[in-house]
């Protein structure tokens, strides 16, 4: 949250993800448009679709239980 407005906007999210990749702290799938991947990541976190990620949306996603199908 670069501007300290308690919301992460798409440009802030993109800058953060690209910095992580450039610093070797993460990677994006090779062979795909990195900005499309980041846009999908952002949309997944933006639970209410308002174009911003709030702390509540981030926590909601982190608190979801992970379920797996039995093999």
Secondary structure as GFF3:
##gff-version 3
##sequence-region A 1 71
A	DSSP	beta_strand	7	9	.	.	.	ID=ss1
A	DSSP	alpha_helix	10	22	.	.	.	ID=ss2
A	DSSP	alpha_helix	34	45	.	.	.	ID=ss3
A	DSSP	beta_strand	52	54	.	.	.	ID=ss4
A	DSSP	alpha_helix	55	63	.	.	.	ID=ss5
###
